[in-house]
Amino acid sequence: MTQEFRLFTVSLRGTTVRKYCNIKISGDKPESKILKNKKIRRKYTCKIL
């Protein structure tokens, strides 16, 4: 298993914000990790572009 940084889109209050998420790549499908937003203090799932 290797770790890579890939570009993800995160939906915040209807607007799409691009962020970098640290994901684990296992097999074919990468497991998306939870992205924490400090300002809103909520958890968002990362989606592949």
LOZA-492518 format. One record per residue: chain; residue number from 1; x, z, y of N, C-alpha, C in turn; residue in one letter. Coordinates in steps of 0.2 Angstrom, whole numbers, plus 2048, in hexadecimal, padded with zeros to 3 digits. Layout:
N
<site><ch>A</ch><i>NUM</i><n_xx>X</n_xx><n_zz>Z</n_zz><n_yy>Y</n_yy><ca_xx>X</ca_xx><ca_zz>Z</ca_zz><ca_yy>Y</ca_yy><c_xx>X</c_xx><c_zz>Z</c_zz><c_yy>Y</c_yy><aa>A</aa></site>
...
END
This chain:
49
<site><ch>A</ch><i>1</i><n_xx>804</n_xx><n_zz>800</n_zz><n_yy>7FA</n_yy><ca_xx>800</ca_xx><ca_zz>800</ca_zz><ca_yy>800</ca_yy><c_xx>804</c_xx><c_zz>800</c_zz><c_yy>806</c_yy><aa>M</aa></site>
<site><ch>A</ch><i>2</i><n_xx>803</n_xx><n_zz>7FB</n_zz><n_yy>80B</n_yy><ca_xx>807</ca_xx><ca_zz>7FB</ca_zz><ca_yy>811</ca_yy><c_xx>802</c_xx><c_zz>7FC</c_zz><c_yy>817</c_yy><aa>T</aa></site>
<site><ch>A</ch><i>3</i><n_xx>805</n_xx><n_zz>7FF</n_zz><n_yy>81C</n_yy><ca_xx>802</ca_xx><ca_zz>800</ca_zz><ca_yy>822</ca_yy><c_xx>803</c_xx><c_zz>7FA</c_zz><c_yy>828</c_yy><aa>Q</aa></site>
<site><ch>A</ch><i>4</i><n_xx>7FE</n_xx><n_zz>7F7</n_zz><n_yy>82B</n_yy><ca_xx>7FF</ca_xx><ca_zz>7F2</ca_zz><ca_yy>830</ca_yy><c_xx>7FB</c_xx><c_zz>7F4</c_zz><c_yy>836</c_yy><aa>E</aa></site>
<site><ch>A</ch><i>5</i><n_xx>7FD</n_xx><n_zz>7F1</n_zz><n_yy>83C</n_yy><ca_xx>7F9</ca_xx><ca_zz>7F2</ca_zz><ca_yy>841</ca_yy><c_xx>7F5</c_xx><c_zz>7EB</c_zz><c_yy>843</c_yy><aa>F</aa></site>
<site><ch>A</ch><i>6</i><n_xx>7EF</n_xx><n_zz>7EB</n_zz><n_yy>843</n_yy><ca_xx>7EB</ca_xx><ca_zz>7E5</ca_zz><ca_yy>844</ca_yy><c_xx>7E6</c_xx><c_zz>7E6</c_zz><c_yy>84A</c_yy><aa>R</aa></site>
<site><ch>A</ch><i>7</i><n_xx>7E4</n_xx><n_zz>7E0</n_zz><n_yy>84D</n_yy><ca_xx>7E0</ca_xx><ca_zz>7E1</ca_zz><ca_yy>853</ca_yy><c_xx>7D9</c_xx><c_zz>7E1</c_zz><c_yy>850</c_yy><aa>L</aa></site>
<site><ch>A</ch><i>8</i><n_xx>7D5</n_xx><n_zz>7E6</n_zz><n_yy>853</n_yy><ca_xx>7CE</ca_xx><ca_zz>7E7</ca_zz><ca_yy>851</ca_yy><c_xx>7CA</c_xx><c_zz>7E7</c_zz><c_yy>857</c_yy><aa>F</aa></site>
<site><ch>A</ch><i>9</i><n_xx>7C3</n_xx><n_zz>7E6</n_zz><n_yy>856</n_yy><ca_xx>7BF</ca_xx><ca_zz>7E7</ca_zz><ca_yy>85B</ca_yy><c_xx>7BB</c_xx><c_zz>7ED</c_zz><c_yy>85A</c_yy><aa>T</aa></site>
<site><ch>A</ch><i>10</i><n_xx>7BA</n_xx><n_zz>7F1</n_zz><n_yy>860</n_yy><ca_xx>7B6</ca_xx><ca_zz>7F7</ca_zz><ca_yy>85F</ca_yy><c_xx>7B0</c_xx><c_zz>7F7</c_zz><c_yy>864</c_yy><aa>V</aa></site>
<site><ch>A</ch><i>11</i><n_xx>7AA</n_xx><n_zz>7F8</n_zz><n_yy>862</n_yy><ca_xx>7A4</ca_xx><ca_zz>7F8</ca_zz><ca_yy>866</ca_yy><c_xx>7A3</c_xx><c_zz>7FE</c_zz><c_yy>86A</c_yy><aa>S</aa></site>
<site><ch>A</ch><i>12</i><n_xx>7A4</n_xx><n_zz>7FE</n_zz><n_yy>871</n_yy><ca_xx>7A3</ca_xx><ca_zz>804</ca_zz><ca_yy>874</ca_yy><c_xx>79D</c_xx><c_zz>803</c_zz><c_yy>87A</c_yy><aa>L</aa></site>
<site><ch>A</ch><i>13</i><n_xx>798</n_xx><n_zz>807</n_zz><n_yy>878</n_yy><ca_xx>792</ca_xx><ca_zz>806</ca_zz><ca_yy>87D</ca_yy><c_xx>790</c_xx><c_zz>7FF</c_zz><c_yy>87E</c_yy><aa>R</aa></site>
<site><ch>A</ch><i>14</i><n_xx>790</n_xx><n_zz>7FB</n_zz><n_yy>879</n_yy><ca_xx>78E</ca_xx><ca_zz>7F4</ca_zz><ca_yy>87A</ca_yy><c_xx>793</c_xx><c_zz>7EF</c_zz><c_yy>87C</c_yy><aa>G</aa></site>
<site><ch>A</ch><i>15</i><n_xx>799</n_xx><n_zz>7F2</n_zz><n_yy>87F</n_yy><ca_xx>79E</ca_xx><ca_zz>7ED</ca_zz><ca_yy>880</ca_yy><c_xx>7A3</c_xx><c_zz>7ED</c_zz><c_yy>87B</c_yy><aa>T</aa></site>
<site><ch>A</ch><i>16</i><n_xx>7A6</n_xx><n_zz>7E8</n_zz><n_yy>87A</n_yy><ca_xx>7AC</ca_xx><ca_zz>7E7</ca_zz><ca_yy>875</ca_yy><c_xx>7B2</c_xx><c_zz>7E8</c_zz><c_yy>878</c_yy><aa>T</aa></site>
<site><ch>A</ch><i>17</i><n_xx>7B6</n_xx><n_zz>7ED</n_zz><n_yy>875</n_yy><ca_xx>7BD</ca_xx><ca_zz>7EF</ca_zz><ca_yy>877</ca_yy><c_xx>7C2</c_xx><c_zz>7EE</c_zz><c_yy>871</c_yy><aa>V</aa></site>
<site><ch>A</ch><i>18</i><n_xx>7C7</n_xx><n_zz>7EA</n_zz><n_yy>873</n_yy><ca_xx>7CC</ca_xx><ca_zz>7E9</ca_zz><ca_yy>86E</ca_yy><c_xx>7D1</c_xx><c_zz>7EE</c_zz><c_yy>86D</c_yy><aa>R</aa></site>
<site><ch>A</ch><i>19</i><n_xx>7D2</n_xx><n_zz>7F1</n_zz><n_yy>867</n_yy><ca_xx>7D7</ca_xx><ca_zz>7F6</ca_zz><ca_yy>867</ca_yy><c_xx>7DB</c_xx><c_zz>7F5</c_zz><c_yy>860</c_yy><aa>K</aa></site>
<site><ch>A</ch><i>20</i><n_xx>7E1</n_xx><n_zz>7F8</n_zz><n_yy>860</n_yy><ca_xx>7E5</ca_xx><ca_zz>7F8</ca_zz><ca_yy>85A</ca_yy><c_xx>7E4</c_xx><c_zz>7FE</c_zz><c_yy>856</c_yy><aa>Y</aa></site>
<site><ch>A</ch><i>21</i><n_xx>7E2</n_xx><n_zz>7FC</n_zz><n_yy>84F</n_yy><ca_xx>7E1</ca_xx><ca_zz>802</ca_zz><ca_yy>84B</ca_yy><c_xx>7E6</c_xx><c_zz>802</c_zz><c_yy>845</c_yy><aa>C</aa></site>
<site><ch>A</ch><i>22</i><n_xx>7E8</n_xx><n_zz>807</n_zz><n_yy>843</n_yy><ca_xx>7EC</ca_xx><ca_zz>808</ca_zz><ca_yy>83D</ca_yy><c_xx>7E8</c_xx><c_zz>808</c_zz><c_yy>837</c_yy><aa>N</aa></site>
<site><ch>A</ch><i>23</i><n_xx>7E9</n_xx><n_zz>803</n_zz><n_yy>833</n_yy><ca_xx>7E5</ca_xx><ca_zz>802</ca_zz><ca_yy>82D</ca_yy><c_xx>7EA</c_xx><c_zz>802</c_zz><c_yy>827</c_yy><aa>I</aa></site>
<site><ch>A</ch><i>24</i><n_xx>7E7</n_xx><n_zz>804</n_zz><n_yy>821</n_yy><ca_xx>7EA</ca_xx><ca_zz>803</ca_zz><ca_yy>81B</ca_yy><c_xx>7E8</c_xx><c_zz>7FD</c_zz><c_yy>817</c_yy><aa>K</aa></site>
<site><ch>A</ch><i>25</i><n_xx>7ED</n_xx><n_zz>7F9</n_zz><n_yy>815</n_yy><ca_xx>7EB</ca_xx><ca_zz>7F3</ca_zz><ca_yy>811</ca_yy><c_xx>7EB</c_xx><c_zz>7F5</c_zz><c_yy>809</c_yy><aa>I</aa></site>
<site><ch>A</ch><i>26</i><n_xx>7E6</n_xx><n_zz>7F5</n_zz><n_yy>806</n_yy><ca_xx>7E6</ca_xx><ca_zz>7F6</ca_zz><ca_yy>7FF</ca_yy><c_xx>7E2</c_xx><c_zz>7F0</c_zz><c_yy>7FB</c_yy><aa>S</aa></site>
<site><ch>A</ch><i>27</i><n_xx>7E6</n_xx><n_zz>7EC</n_zz><n_yy>7F7</n_yy><ca_xx>7E3</ca_xx><ca_zz>7E7</ca_zz><ca_yy>7F4</ca_yy><c_xx>7E1</c_xx><c_zz>7E1</c_zz><c_yy>7F9</c_yy><aa>G</aa></site>
<site><ch>A</ch><i>28</i><n_xx>7DB</n_xx><n_zz>7DF</n_zz><n_yy>7F8</n_yy><ca_xx>7D8</ca_xx><ca_zz>7D9</ca_zz><ca_yy>7FD</ca_yy><c_xx>7D5</c_xx><c_zz>7DC</c_zz><c_yy>803</c_yy><aa>D</aa></site>
<site><ch>A</ch><i>29</i><n_xx>7D1</n_xx><n_zz>7E1</n_zz><n_yy>803</n_yy><ca_xx>7CE</ca_xx><ca_zz>7E3</ca_zz><ca_yy>809</ca_yy><c_xx>7D1</c_xx><c_zz>7E9</c_zz><c_yy>80C</c_yy><aa>K</aa></site>
<site><ch>A</ch><i>30</i><n_xx>7D3</n_xx><n_zz>7E9</n_zz><n_yy>812</n_yy><ca_xx>7D6</ca_xx><ca_zz>7EE</ca_zz><ca_yy>816</ca_yy><c_xx>7D1</c_xx><c_zz>7F4</c_zz><c_yy>818</c_yy><aa>P</aa></site>
<site><ch>A</ch><i>31</i><n_xx>7D3</n_xx><n_zz>7FA</n_zz><n_yy>817</n_yy><ca_xx>7CF</ca_xx><ca_zz>7FF</ca_zz><ca_yy>819</ca_yy><c_xx>7CF</c_xx><c_zz>801</c_zz><c_yy>820</c_yy><aa>E</aa></site>
<site><ch>A</ch><i>32</i><n_xx>7C9</n_xx><n_zz>800</n_zz><n_yy>823</n_yy><ca_xx>7C9</ca_xx><ca_zz>802</ca_zz><ca_yy>82B</ca_yy><c_xx>7C9</c_xx><c_zz>809</c_zz><c_yy>82C</c_yy><aa>S</aa></site>
<site><ch>A</ch><i>33</i><n_xx>7CD</n_xx><n_zz>80B</n_zz><n_yy>830</n_yy><ca_xx>7CD</ca_xx><ca_zz>813</ca_zz><ca_yy>832</ca_yy><c_xx>7C9</c_xx><c_zz>814</c_zz><c_yy>838</c_yy><aa>K</aa></site>
<site><ch>A</ch><i>34</i><n_xx>7C7</n_xx><n_zz>81A</n_zz><n_yy>839</n_yy><ca_xx>7C3</ca_xx><ca_zz>81C</ca_zz><ca_yy>83F</ca_yy><c_xx>7C7</c_xx><c_zz>81C</c_zz><c_yy>845</c_yy><aa>I</aa></site>
<site><ch>A</ch><i>35</i><n_xx>7C5</n_xx><n_zz>819</n_zz><n_yy>84A</n_yy><ca_xx>7C8</ca_xx><ca_zz>819</ca_zz><ca_yy>851</ca_yy><c_xx>7C5</c_xx><c_zz>81E</c_zz><c_yy>855</c_yy><aa>L</aa></site>
<site><ch>A</ch><i>36</i><n_xx>7C9</n_xx><n_zz>823</n_zz><n_yy>858</n_yy><ca_xx>7C7</ca_xx><ca_zz>828</ca_zz><ca_yy>85C</ca_yy><c_xx>7C8</c_xx><c_zz>826</c_zz><c_yy>864</c_yy><aa>K</aa></site>
<site><ch>A</ch><i>37</i><n_xx>7C2</n_xx><n_zz>826</n_zz><n_yy>868</n_yy><ca_xx>7C2</ca_xx><ca_zz>825</ca_zz><ca_yy>86F</ca_yy><c_xx>7C2</c_xx><c_zz>82C</c_zz><c_yy>872</c_yy><aa>N</aa></site>
<site><ch>A</ch><i>38</i><n_xx>7C8</n_xx><n_zz>82D</n_zz><n_yy>876</n_yy><ca_xx>7C9</ca_xx><ca_zz>833</ca_zz><ca_yy>87A</ca_yy><c_xx>7C4</c_xx><c_zz>834</c_zz><c_yy>87F</c_yy><aa>K</aa></site>
<site><ch>A</ch><i>39</i><n_xx>7C2</n_xx><n_zz>82F</n_zz><n_yy>883</n_yy><ca_xx>7BD</ca_xx><ca_zz>830</ca_zz><ca_yy>888</ca_yy><c_xx>7B6</c_xx><c_zz>831</c_zz><c_yy>886</c_yy><aa>K</aa></site>
<site><ch>A</ch><i>40</i><n_xx>7B4</n_xx><n_zz>82E</n_zz><n_yy>881</n_yy><ca_xx>7AD</ca_xx><ca_zz>82F</ca_zz><ca_yy>87F</ca_yy><c_xx>7AC</c_xx><c_zz>834</c_zz><c_yy>879</c_yy><aa>I</aa></site>
<site><ch>A</ch><i>41</i><n_xx>7B2</n_xx><n_zz>835</n_zz><n_yy>876</n_yy><ca_xx>7B3</ca_xx><ca_zz>83A</ca_zz><ca_yy>870</ca_yy><c_xx>7AE</c_xx><c_zz>839</c_zz><c_yy>86B</c_yy><aa>R</aa></site>
<site><ch>A</ch><i>42</i><n_xx>7AE</n_xx><n_zz>832</n_zz><n_yy>869</n_yy><ca_xx>7AA</ca_xx><ca_zz>830</ca_zz><ca_yy>863</ca_yy><c_xx>7AE</c_xx><c_zz>82C</c_zz><c_yy>85E</c_yy><aa>R</aa></site>
<site><ch>A</ch><i>43</i><n_xx>7AC</n_xx><n_zz>82C</n_zz><n_yy>858</n_yy><ca_xx>7B0</ca_xx><ca_zz>828</ca_zz><ca_yy>853</ca_yy><c_xx>7AD</c_xx><c_zz>821</c_zz><c_yy>852</c_yy><aa>K</aa></site>
<site><ch>A</ch><i>44</i><n_xx>7B1</n_xx><n_zz>81C</n_zz><n_yy>852</n_yy><ca_xx>7AF</ca_xx><ca_zz>815</ca_zz><ca_yy>851</ca_yy><c_xx>7B3</c_xx><c_zz>812</c_zz><c_yy>84C</c_yy><aa>Y</aa></site>
<site><ch>A</ch><i>45</i><n_xx>7AF</n_xx><n_zz>80E</n_zz><n_yy>848</n_yy><ca_xx>7B2</ca_xx><ca_zz>80A</ca_zz><ca_yy>842</ca_yy><c_xx>7B5</c_xx><c_zz>804</c_zz><c_yy>845</c_yy><aa>T</aa></site>
<site><ch>A</ch><i>46</i><n_xx>7BB</n_xx><n_zz>802</n_zz><n_yy>842</n_yy><ca_xx>7BF</ca_xx><ca_zz>7FC</ca_zz><ca_yy>844</ca_yy><c_xx>7BC</c_xx><c_zz>7F6</c_zz><c_yy>840</c_yy><aa>C</aa></site>
<site><ch>A</ch><i>47</i><n_xx>7BB</n_xx><n_zz>7F1</n_zz><n_yy>843</n_yy><ca_xx>7B9</ca_xx><ca_zz>7EB</ca_zz><ca_yy>840</ca_yy><c_xx>7BF</c_xx><c_zz>7E5</c_zz><c_yy>841</c_yy><aa>K</aa></site>
<site><ch>A</ch><i>48</i><n_xx>7C0</n_xx><n_zz>7E1</n_zz><n_yy>83C</n_yy><ca_xx>7C5</ca_xx><ca_zz>7DC</ca_zz><ca_yy>83C</ca_yy><c_xx>7C2</c_xx><c_zz>7D6</c_zz><c_yy>840</c_yy><aa>I</aa></site>
<site><ch>A</ch><i>49</i><n_xx>7C6</n_xx><n_zz>7D3</n_zz><n_yy>845</n_yy><ca_xx>7C4</ca_xx><ca_zz>7CE</ca_zz><ca_yy>849</ca_yy><c_xx>7C3</c_xx><c_zz>7C7</c_zz><c_yy>844</c_yy><aa>L</aa></site>
END
